[in-house]
Amino acid sequence: MKGAIQLKGLRKITPYTPGAQPNHPEMIKLNTNENPYPPSPKVAEALRSFNVEQLKRYSSIDNHSLKKALGAKHNLSPDHFLIGNGSDEVLAFCFLAFFNSTDPLLFPDITYGFYKVWADLFKIPFKELPLNNDFKIDSADYIQLNGGIIIANPNAPTGLFKPLSEIESLLKENSEVIVIVDEAYIDFAERSAISLLNDYPNLIIIRTFSKSNSLAGLRVGYAIGNPEHIKIAESIKSSFNPYSVDMLAEALAIAAVEDGNYYQEISKKICKTRDWFSENITTFGFSTLVSKTNFVLLTHPDLNCEDLYHYLETQDVFVRYFSKIERLKNYLRISIGTQEEMEDVYQLLRDYVTNNHY
């Protein structure tokens, strides 16, 4: 076989690297911020009662039933919503719909890694703005020429939450461009930016069913925004695959939306465990950023966190280590599991420190 020919027009891109998906029978999996608790019983019932005969037909083009359920939940009309296969796909539609300027898209240098991937893939000029010394987003940095802004609030992987007053200032200062606020973890935090929608038509909010709704395997996400702007993003979606969210996924997502009380309770439980874990590991030298998510970013002044990461793997505990981010090379991001799982991790961390592994 002849050597490879250098063909024209081939795409070169560095893809997003997700957390590993190990499959050990007794593992504690804390590396991808999944919810440790099962979906609502109403979701299970919707799955059992789903009429499989329907699958011979194409799914809904507009997902109006799910939009209506979301509208009832958030006190908005169905026209405020765009539905997609996970928030990553919704982000892709929004990048294509809203960031077509020759001026750069702005986002933090330490944040969700897909933002840079989408910008690269769609040839959108962008600028990464460094988080400050406290790992916070400095709003003053975003008062400059730009073609749009995207921030995660709370941010990942730091877990830090930006107060709503600062989000509002960001919207005011950038009224001529779309500002996307990615609220993947908002149910573990404080107030959503949804209350700002009526006053700021340049606001787009991204949500997912993967975190607080325990439906990471379902792949459903959505955008919330001004109906005129949502219509533009809908046109992008229809240019790819108008039937993108299947009818089974839509039925289960509706059931999740309609059982808000269940999810509020498990979110409270996760937050309680998060705060317990963050406080108690300080007794043997660890510290965390103040998380408003279902994970913590921790470090230790006397430990090599990469060594700790590999040690935890040997114990079938899987967490996230960001080897390519210089400022995070001595941090681990640990998703919050059940109380029992976090007690096991607490014991492992204490033993590791006690046995002088540094």
C-alpha positions as CSV (number, residue, x, y, z in Angstrom):
1,M,0.0,0.0,0.0
2,K,1.4,3.4,-1.0
3,G,2.1,6.1,1.7
4,A,-0.7,8.4,2.7
5,I,-1.4,11.2,0.2
6,Q,-1.7,14.7,1.6
7,L,-5.2,15.6,0.5
8,K,-6.7,19.1,0.4
9,G,-9.4,20.3,2.8
10,L,-9.0,17.9,5.7
11,R,-10.2,19.2,9.0
12,K,-7.7,19.3,11.9
13,I,-9.1,19.9,15.4
14,T,-8.4,19.0,18.9
15,P,-11.6,17.3,20.2
16,Y,-13.1,17.7,23.7
17,T,-11.8,15.0,26.1
18,P,-14.6,13.8,28.4
19,G,-14.0,12.0,31.7
20,A,-13.3,8.3,31.4
21,Q,-16.2,5.8,31.6
22,P,-14.7,2.9,33.6
23,N,-16.8,-0.1,34.3
24,H,-15.6,-1.8,37.5
25,P,-18.3,-3.7,39.5
26,E,-17.4,-2.1,42.9
27,M,-16.1,1.3,41.7
28,I,-17.0,4.7,43.1
29,K,-17.3,6.8,39.9
30,L,-16.8,10.5,40.7
31,N,-15.2,11.8,37.5
32,T,-18.1,13.1,35.3
33,N,-20.4,14.9,37.7
34,E,-23.3,12.5,37.3
35,N,-26.0,12.3,39.8
36,P,-25.5,9.4,42.3
37,Y,-29.3,9.0,42.8
38,P,-31.8,7.4,40.4
39,P,-34.2,9.3,38.2
40,S,-37.7,10.1,39.5
41,P,-40.1,7.2,39.9
42,K,-42.3,9.1,37.5
43,V,-39.6,8.7,34.9
44,A,-39.4,5.0,35.5
45,E,-43.2,4.8,35.2
46,A,-43.2,6.8,31.9
47,L,-40.6,4.3,30.6
48,R,-42.7,1.3,31.6
49,S,-45.9,2.7,30.1
50,F,-44.3,4.0,26.8
51,N,-46.2,2.7,23.8
52,V,-43.4,1.2,21.7
53,E,-45.8,1.1,18.7
54,Q,-45.2,4.9,18.4
55,L,-41.6,4.3,17.4
56,K,-42.6,3.5,13.8
57,R,-43.2,7.2,13.3
58,Y,-40.8,10.1,13.3
59,S,-40.5,12.0,16.6
60,S,-41.8,15.5,17.0
61,I,-40.1,18.3,15.0
62,D,-40.8,21.0,17.6
63,N,-40.9,19.0,20.8
64,H,-43.8,21.2,21.8
65,S,-44.9,18.9,24.6
66,L,-41.6,19.2,26.4
67,K,-41.5,22.9,25.8
68,K,-44.9,23.3,27.2
69,A,-43.9,21.4,30.4
70,L,-40.7,23.5,30.7
71,G,-42.8,26.7,30.2
72,A,-45.1,25.7,33.0
73,K,-42.1,25.1,35.3
74,H,-40.4,28.4,34.5
75,N,-43.6,30.5,33.9
76,L,-42.6,31.1,30.2
77,S,-44.2,30.4,26.9
78,P,-43.1,27.3,24.9
79,D,-41.6,29.7,22.3
80,H,-38.8,30.5,24.8
81,F,-37.2,27.0,24.5
82,L,-35.0,25.1,22.1
83,I,-34.6,21.4,22.8
84,G,-31.6,19.3,21.8
85,N,-29.7,16.0,22.4
86,G,-27.9,17.2,25.5
87,S,-26.7,20.7,26.2
88,D,-23.6,20.1,24.1
89,E,-25.7,19.9,21.0
90,V,-27.7,22.9,22.1
91,L,-24.5,24.8,22.6
92,A,-23.4,23.9,19.1
93,F,-26.7,25.3,17.6
94,C,-26.3,28.5,19.7
95,F,-22.6,29.0,18.6
96,L,-23.7,28.7,15.0
97,A,-26.7,30.9,15.4
98,F,-25.3,33.8,17.5
99,F,-21.5,34.0,17.1
100,N,-20.9,35.1,13.5
101,S,-19.0,38.3,14.2
102,T,-15.4,38.9,13.2
103,D,-14.9,40.1,16.7
104,P,-13.9,37.5,19.2
105,L,-16.1,35.4,21.4
106,L,-15.1,35.8,25.0
107,F,-15.0,33.0,27.7
108,P,-12.8,32.1,30.7
109,D,-9.5,30.2,30.2
110,I,-10.6,27.7,32.9
111,T,-14.1,26.6,32.1
112,Y,-16.1,23.9,30.3
113,G,-13.7,22.6,27.6
114,F,-16.3,22.3,24.9
115,Y,-16.5,26.1,24.3
116,K,-13.1,26.1,22.7
117,V,-13.9,23.0,20.7
118,W,-17.0,24.5,19.2
119,A,-15.3,27.8,18.5
120,D,-12.4,25.9,16.7
121,L,-14.8,23.7,14.8
122,F,-17.0,26.5,13.6
123,K,-14.1,28.9,12.9
124,I,-15.3,31.4,15.4
125,P,-12.7,33.9,16.6
126,F,-12.3,33.7,20.3
127,K,-10.3,35.0,23.3
128,E,-9.8,33.1,26.6
129,L,-9.7,35.5,29.5
130,P,-7.8,34.3,32.6
131,L,-9.6,33.7,35.8
132,N,-8.2,35.9,38.6
133,N,-6.0,34.6,41.4
134,D,-9.1,33.4,43.3
135,F,-10.3,31.4,40.2
136,K,-13.1,33.9,39.8
137,I,-14.5,35.5,36.6
138,D,-13.6,39.2,36.6
139,S,-16.5,41.0,34.9
140,A,-14.3,44.0,34.1
141,D,-12.3,41.8,31.7
142,Y,-15.4,41.4,29.6
143,I,-15.9,45.1,28.9
144,Q,-14.0,45.1,25.6
145,L,-14.8,44.6,21.9
146,N,-16.4,41.2,21.4
147,G,-18.7,39.2,19.2
148,G,-20.4,37.5,22.2
149,I,-19.8,36.0,25.6
150,I,-20.3,32.6,27.2
151,I,-19.8,31.8,30.8
152,A,-20.8,28.8,32.9
153,N,-22.5,29.8,36.2
154,P,-21.6,28.0,38.4
155,N,-18.3,27.6,36.6
156,A,-16.8,24.2,36.0
157,P,-14.4,22.9,37.1
158,T,-14.1,25.5,39.8
159,G,-17.6,25.2,41.2
160,L,-17.8,29.0,41.9
161,F,-21.0,30.9,41.5
162,K,-21.2,34.4,40.1
163,P,-24.0,36.5,41.8
164,L,-27.0,37.5,39.7
165,S,-26.1,41.2,40.1
166,E,-22.8,40.6,38.3
167,I,-24.6,38.6,35.5
168,E,-26.9,41.6,35.1
169,S,-24.0,44.0,34.8
170,L,-22.4,41.7,32.2
171,L,-25.6,41.8,30.2
172,K,-25.9,45.6,30.5
173,E,-22.3,46.2,29.4
174,N,-22.7,43.9,26.4
175,S,-26.2,44.7,25.2
176,E,-25.3,44.5,21.5
177,V,-24.2,40.8,21.6
178,I,-25.6,37.5,22.8
179,V,-24.5,36.5,26.3
180,I,-24.9,32.8,27.0
181,V,-25.1,31.7,30.7
182,D,-24.5,28.0,30.9
183,E,-26.5,26.8,34.0
184,A,-25.7,23.1,33.9
185,Y,-25.3,23.1,37.7
186,I,-27.7,25.8,38.8
187,D,-30.0,23.4,40.8
188,F,-27.1,23.0,43.3
189,A,-26.5,26.7,43.5
190,E,-28.5,29.9,44.0
191,R,-30.9,32.0,41.8
192,S,-31.0,31.3,38.1
193,A,-30.6,34.1,35.5
194,I,-34.1,33.2,34.2
195,S,-35.5,36.2,36.2
196,L,-33.4,38.5,33.9
197,L,-34.9,37.3,30.6
198,N,-37.6,39.9,30.3
199,D,-35.2,42.8,30.8
200,Y,-32.3,41.5,28.7
201,P,-33.2,40.1,25.3
202,N,-29.5,39.4,24.7
203,L,-29.5,36.6,27.3
204,I,-29.5,32.9,26.4
205,I,-29.5,30.3,29.2
206,I,-28.4,26.7,28.7
207,R,-29.8,23.9,30.8
208,T,-29.3,20.1,30.9
209,F,-31.1,17.0,32.3
210,S,-27.8,15.3,32.9
211,K,-26.9,16.6,36.3
212,S,-29.7,17.4,38.8
213,N,-32.3,15.3,36.9
214,S,-30.2,12.1,36.9
215,L,-30.6,11.6,33.2
216,A,-27.1,11.8,31.8
217,G,-27.7,8.7,29.7
218,L,-30.8,10.2,28.1
219,R,-29.1,13.1,26.3
220,V,-31.6,16.0,26.6
221,G,-30.7,19.7,27.0
222,Y,-32.3,23.0,26.2
223,A,-31.8,26.7,25.7
224,I,-34.0,29.4,27.1
225,G,-34.2,32.8,25.5
226,N,-36.0,35.6,23.6
227,P,-38.4,33.8,21.2
228,E,-36.9,35.7,18.2
229,H,-33.5,34.5,19.0
230,I,-34.7,30.9,19.8
231,K,-36.3,30.9,16.4
232,I,-32.8,31.5,14.8
233,A,-31.3,28.7,16.7
234,E,-34.3,26.4,15.7
235,S,-33.4,27.1,12.1
236,I,-29.9,25.9,12.7
237,K,-31.2,22.7,14.4
238,S,-33.6,22.1,11.5
239,S,-30.6,22.4,9.1
240,F,-29.0,19.4,10.8
241,N,-31.7,17.1,11.9
242,P,-35.2,18.3,12.6
243,Y,-36.1,15.1,14.4
244,S,-33.1,15.2,16.7
245,V,-34.8,14.5,20.0
246,D,-36.6,11.2,19.9
247,M,-40.1,10.6,21.3
248,L,-38.9,8.3,24.1
249,A,-36.4,10.9,25.3
250,E,-39.0,13.6,25.2
251,A,-41.5,11.5,27.2
252,L,-39.0,10.7,29.9
253,A,-37.8,14.3,30.1
254,I,-41.4,15.5,30.5
255,A,-41.9,13.1,33.4
256,A,-38.7,14.5,35.0
257,V,-39.9,18.1,34.6
258,E,-43.3,17.2,36.2
259,D,-41.6,15.8,39.3
260,G,-39.8,18.8,40.5
261,N,-40.3,18.0,44.2
262,Y,-38.3,14.7,43.9
263,Y,-35.4,16.4,42.3
264,Q,-35.3,19.3,44.7
265,E,-35.0,16.8,47.5
266,I,-32.1,14.9,46.0
267,S,-30.3,18.1,45.1
268,K,-30.6,19.2,48.7
269,K,-29.2,15.8,49.8
270,I,-26.2,16.2,47.4
271,C,-25.5,19.7,48.6
272,K,-25.6,18.5,52.2
273,T,-23.1,15.8,51.4
274,R,-20.9,18.2,49.5
275,D,-20.7,20.6,52.4
276,W,-20.1,17.8,54.9
277,F,-17.2,16.4,52.7
278,S,-15.7,19.9,52.0
279,E,-15.7,20.7,55.7
280,N,-14.4,17.4,57.1
281,I,-11.4,16.9,54.7
282,T,-10.0,20.2,56.0
283,T,-9.1,18.3,59.3
284,F,-6.2,16.6,57.5
285,G,-5.0,19.5,55.3
286,F,-7.2,19.5,52.2
287,S,-9.0,22.6,51.0
288,T,-11.7,23.2,48.4
289,L,-13.0,26.2,46.5
290,V,-16.5,27.1,47.7
291,S,-18.6,24.9,45.4
292,K,-22.2,25.6,44.3
293,T,-22.3,22.5,42.2
294,N,-22.3,18.7,42.6
295,F,-18.5,18.5,42.7
296,V,-15.6,20.0,44.6
297,L,-12.2,21.2,43.4
298,L,-9.7,20.2,46.1
299,T,-6.0,20.6,46.7
300,H,-3.5,19.9,49.5
301,P,-0.3,21.9,50.2
302,D,1.9,18.8,50.9
303,L,0.6,16.3,48.3
304,N,1.1,15.7,44.7
305,C,-2.4,15.5,43.4
306,E,-1.5,13.5,40.3
307,D,-0.1,10.8,42.6
308,L,-3.2,10.9,44.7
309,Y,-5.3,10.6,41.5
310,H,-3.5,7.4,40.5
311,Y,-3.7,6.1,44.0
312,L,-7.5,6.5,44.1
313,E,-7.7,4.7,40.8
314,T,-6.0,1.7,42.4
315,Q,-8.8,1.8,45.0
316,D,-11.4,1.8,42.2
317,V,-12.3,5.5,42.9
318,F,-12.4,7.5,39.8
319,V,-12.0,11.3,39.9
320,R,-10.9,14.0,37.4
321,Y,-7.4,15.3,37.0
322,F,-6.8,18.1,34.5
323,S,-3.2,17.4,33.5
324,K,-3.2,19.9,30.6
325,I,-4.3,22.9,32.7
326,E,-1.3,24.4,34.3
327,R,-3.1,26.1,37.2
328,L,-5.0,22.9,38.1
329,K,-2.1,20.5,38.1
330,N,-2.3,20.2,41.9
331,Y,-6.0,20.0,42.1
332,L,-8.6,17.2,41.7
333,R,-12.2,17.6,40.8
334,I,-14.3,15.1,42.8
335,S,-18.0,14.7,42.0
336,I,-20.3,14.3,44.9
337,G,-21.6,10.7,45.3
338,T,-24.0,9.3,47.9
339,Q,-23.2,10.0,51.6
340,E,-21.9,6.5,51.9
341,E,-19.6,6.8,48.9
342,M,-18.2,10.1,50.1
343,E,-17.5,8.7,53.6
344,D,-15.5,5.9,51.9
345,V,-13.6,8.6,49.9
346,Y,-13.0,10.6,53.1
347,Q,-11.5,7.5,54.7
348,L,-9.2,6.9,51.8
349,L,-8.0,10.5,51.7
350,R,-7.4,10.4,55.5
351,D,-5.4,7.1,55.2
352,Y,-3.4,8.5,52.3
353,V,-2.3,11.5,54.3
354,T,-1.7,9.5,57.5
355,N,0.5,7.1,55.7
356,N,2.8,10.0,54.5
357,H,2.3,9.6,50.8
358,Y,4.0,13.0,50.1
